[in-house]
Amino acid sequence: MNKASSMPSGSSILATLVAMAKRAIVISIAENQIAMTVF
């Protein structure tokens, strides 16, 4: 039980994936804004 509680749970892994997805979306939007401003 102690090992299971110390290991990352599925919800924390899901939260990490969501954070990475949000970051990727923000970066892609920023790149689109820069491209539209430059060209």
C-alpha positions in Angstrom: 0.0 0.0 0.0 2.8 2.4 0.8 4.5 1.8 -2.5 1.2 2.3 -4.4 0.6 5.6 -2.6 4.1 6.9 -3.2 3.9 6.1 -6.9 2.2 8.7 -9.3 -1.4 8.0 -9.8 -3.3 7.9 -13.0 -4.8 11.3 -12.3 -1.4 13.0 -11.8 -0.2 11.4 -15.1 -3.4 12.7 -16.8 -2.8 16.2 -15.3 0.7 16.2 -16.7 -0.5 15.2 -20.1 -3.2 17.9 -20.0 -0.6 20.5 -19.0 1.7 19.4 -21.9 -1.2 19.6 -24.3 -2.2 23.1 -23.2 1.4 24.2 -23.5 1.6 22.8 -27.0 -1.6 24.5 -28.0 -0.4 27.8 -26.6 2.9 27.5 -28.5 1.1 26.7 -31.7 -1.2 29.6 -31.4 1.7 31.9 -30.6 3.5 30.6 -33.7 0.4 31.3 -35.8 0.2 34.8 -34.5 3.9 35.5 -35.2 3.5 34.1 -38.7 0.5 36.2 -39.4 2.3 39.3 -38.1 5.5 38.7 -40.1 3.9 37.6 -43.4 
